[in-house]
Amino acid sequence: MVQDSRIAIAPRNDTEAYVCWDISPQQRQDIQAQGKTGLTLYICDVTDCCLEYKKGSAEQYKDDGVSRRPKVRSMVNNAHWVQSYPCPPRSHDCYVTIPALYRDYVAELGYLNQHGEWALVTQSLPLRMYPIQSSTSQAS
């Protein structure tokens, strides 16, 4: 069975989000074999950006019976704002700062290859940040 790498971003409070990811063992091996280093998490403000799929991969496809999302293009160079977080090789989650509410954010996980080029491993679905009411402010 083919395993995909995946990532998700969820609001924690008005200024932070929780990001968790899983890189498949096969993809980890492929990344190491290609000489890519420096696992990095990018948080990108993609409000009003076109989140398009790479040409020719817009439809769902199946491989070994596993349905996967099409590959998407990295938003690192097209976002309004980008913050990077270096990640230890075996890490799988972290909290990140979100600078503004009512904006759309995407989390990207990737590596740099030996030429310093960004290689996207996985990208989250967009998250729209709204104010979060705490349970203490609701009780009155």
ABEGO torsion letter per residue (X at the ends): XBBBBBBBBBBABAABBBBBBBBBAAAAAAAAAAGBBGBBBBBBBABGBBBBBBBGAABBBBBGGBBBBBBBBBAAAABABBBBBBBBAABABBBBBBABBGBBBBBBBBBBBAAGBBBBABBBBBBBBBBBBBAAAABX
